[in-house]
């Protein structure tokens, strides 16, 4: 497989709580909290950098859950097109996926919303599109199981809030 997505060290926080990182079990029942943690996307033996502004263990998991889900849906329905994620925050670059037949090319490009710059070492890194699709689906399944186990009351609402077309 040319791609793997893993996560670990999940945590949440409360705006009203000054203690910092809380366990995922502290998600509110309305699913309104955020889940952060370590997210690693390994492509052709290389770790995709800059997923979290504050470091690799402070990635917004809900945000990337939706981005990866949308990338698969977009590239499935429009092969040959590009899907770009540009959050435009705090100097972050943009991430671009381009499907060319069975291949997927992943690049870190200049942000059009901020001063985030492309990464010359991350231009058109290749993997199989089906590997990407399968791994994003596995990531969603594993994350759902992990969050629902840790937060049986807040987890279902969190998924509804962070994955627009989740069942």
N, C-alpha and C positions, 0 to 999 in steps of 0.2 A: 504494500500500500504506500502511496506517495504522500499521504497526509494523515495526521492524527490531531485530534482536539481533546485536550484534557483540562480539567479544572480541579482545584483543591482550595483549602483554607478559606471556605466561604464564611462571610460575616455580614451583618447588617448594622444599622445604627439608628438612633432616634434623635431628631432635632431637639427634643426636650431633655435628652440624656447627655450629660457631659462626660460619661465614662468611655466614650469612643466606641470601639468595636464590640458588638454584641453577637451572641450566637444566632444563627438563622431561626432558631426556635422562637426568637423574640419578634418575628415579623408580625405586624398587626393583622387582625382578622380581615380587615378590608383590603389587604394586599397592597397597601400604599407605600410600603417601605422599599428600599433598594437593597439588592444583594451585591456585594463586592467580593473579590477574592482573586486567586491566581487563575489566569486563563492562558493556556499555551496552545498555539497553533503551530504544529511542526509540518513544514512543507519541504519535501525533497531533502530531509535531514537538517533543515534550518528552522530556527524558531522565529516566527513573525514578530518583530519588535514593535514597541510603542502602542500597545493595546490599552494601556492605562497611563494616564498622565503622571500620576503620583508613584508609579512603579509597577512591576509585574504582579505584585500581590494586592493591588488596589484597582483592579479592572472592574468596570461596571458590567456585571454579568448579564443583567436584564437587557441592557443596551446592545451588547454583542449577540445575545440570543436572538433578538429581533433582526439585527443586521445580517447575521449569517442565514437566518431563515429567509429573509427578503432576497438575499443574493441568490440563493438556490432557486426560489420561485421565479425571479426575474430572468435568470440565465436559462432556466428550463423552457420558459415560454418565448424567449427571444434569443436563440443562439446567434452568436456573432456580435451581439451588442455588449456593451460594458455596463457593469453595475459599480457605482462609486459611492463610498461612504465618506462623507466629509462633515465631521461634527463641528468644525470651525471654532473649537474651544481651546484656549490656552496654548496656542501655537502648535496644536496637533496637526500632522499631515493628513492627507486623504488616503484611503485605501481603495484600490481599483481591481476588480475581477473582470477578465475578458474571456469569454468562451470561444474557442476556435475548434469546432468539431468535438472530438473526444477530449481535447486538452483544455485546461484552465490556466490562464496566465494571471499571476497575482503581482501587483506593484504597489509601492508606497510612493504617492505622487504629491505634487504641490497642492496645498489647500487653496481653494478659491475664496474661502470664507475667513481665513486667518493667515498669519505669516508662516504657517507650517510648511516645511520644505520636503521635497522628495528625498528618498534615500537611494543613492546611486547603486548601492549593493542589493537593492530590492526592486529590480525592474524585470518584469515578465518571468518570474519564477514559476516553473511549470509543475503541474500535477494533473492527474486524470480527473475530468469533471465528475465521473461517477464515484470516484473515491471521495471527492469533496461532498457530493450529495449524501452519500451513505454516512460519512463521518458527521456531518451537520445533524442528520436525523438521529444518529447514535448519541451525540452530545445533548440534543433536546430530550431524548428518552432518559438518559442517565441523570441529567439535571433535574428533570421532573421528579424522578424517583427519590433523589437525594433531598430535594426541597420539601416534597410531600411527607417524607418520613420525619424530617426535622421539624416541620411546621405544619401539622395536619389541619390546623384551623386557618392560618394565613396563607399557606402555600397555594391552594387552588385559586384564590383571588389574585395572588401575585402573578401566577401564570396568565390569567385572563387579562391582567393589566399590562403585562410585558410581552405578550406574544399575541398580537391582534387576532389571528385566526386560529388560536388554540381551541381544541375541543374541551 
